Amino acid sequence: MAGVLPDIGEWVAGGGRMRVTTRSRGFELFVRQDGPADGLPVTLIHGFPTSSHDWSVVVPHLAAHGCRVLTLDLLGFGASDKPRDHVYSVVEQAELVEGVWQALGIGDTALVAHDYGVSVGQELLARDPGRVRRMAWLNGGLYPDLHRPIAPQRLLHSRAGAVLVHAMTERRFTSSMRQVLARPVAEEDLHAMWESVSHENGHLLAHRLLRYIDERKQHAARWVGALEEYPGPTLFVWGPADPISGAHVLERIRARLTAAHIVELAVPAPVGHYPQVEAPDAVAEALTAFLTEGADRA
C-alpha cells in the first residue's frame, strides 16, 4: 500500500517560520500559504499530536479551486517552537492564530479544524464569530463529556506522563495511531506523522500538550456555546468509526445542530479519527464544495 502524504521535508520547505508575540512572550511558528494571493481565505488547524502536514493532501485541492489556504503548526507541534518549560494552553494557541492572521493581513476567513484544533476553533469562535465566514469541523472533542481518550492518552495525561513520554518510540506511536484509524494507512504515512511529532524531541511534550483535556472541561460552557450559537454556514466531515470522537459525537451534532451540513465518511468503509489522512480525496471534495459555495467563479 503506497502512502498518500507527500514528503514532510518538502512540505516544510514550502513554508517558513514567523515570529508571533502573545501577551506573555514571542514564539516562532511554522506557517505556509498556498493558492492564489487573492483567493478565498481558508485557515486549517491541525490536531494532537501531529502537525499541519496532516492537511498536505487536501491543501492542493483547495488551492486549485481558488482558495488561499493558510496552514500552521501550533506551538509545541511540528516545525514550530517547542519550549520545554511552557504551560501550553488552547487559549494561547488561539491568540497565536490571531497573531498570524494579523501579520499576514488576513481579515475574515473560513476555518477548518480537527482534533485538538477543534478546541482552538471553538475559542476563536467564542472570541469573534463574525470573523469566521464558514466553519468546518473534522473529528474532535467538541463536547467534553463525550470525549473518550484512548489508554495511551490517559496514561500520558496522568501524573506519570512526564516519565512515560521518555518511553515513547515510533513503534509505540504507530500502535497508538492504529487504535484510532479505521481505514488502512501506509507505514510511510505513519512514519511521516511520527517525524512531525518527534521533530526536536517534540514527543517529550505530550503530557504538557494534553492539558487541553482539562481546558475543555474548564471552558465547556463557553466553547460549546460558541459551537452551537455560531450563525454561519457549518459543515461536519466525520469519521464514524473513530473511538475517541466518532458516531457518538455525530449523534449529538445531528440532534443539536440541525441546520449544519454533515458528510459522514462511511462508504466504501467507515473512516476513523483522521479523515484527511484516511480518506483525503473525500475530505477534499467535501471541503471544496462547502468552502467555495456561492463564490464568484468568473
Secondary structure, DSSP 8 states (H G I E B T S, - for coil): ----S--HHHHHHTSEEEEEE-SS-EEEEEEEEES-TTSEEEEEE--SSS-GGGGTTHHHHHHHTTEEEEEE--TTSTTS---TT----HHHHHHHHHHHHHHHT--SEEEEE-THHHHHHHHHHHH-GGGEEEEEEES--SSGGG----HHHHHHHSTTHHHHGGG--HHHHHHHHHHH--S---HHHHHHHHHHHHGGGGGGGHHHHTTHHHHHHHTHHHHHHHHHH--S-EEEEE-TT-TTTSHHHHHHHHHH-TTSEEEE--SSS---S-HHHHSHHHHHHHHHHHHTTT----
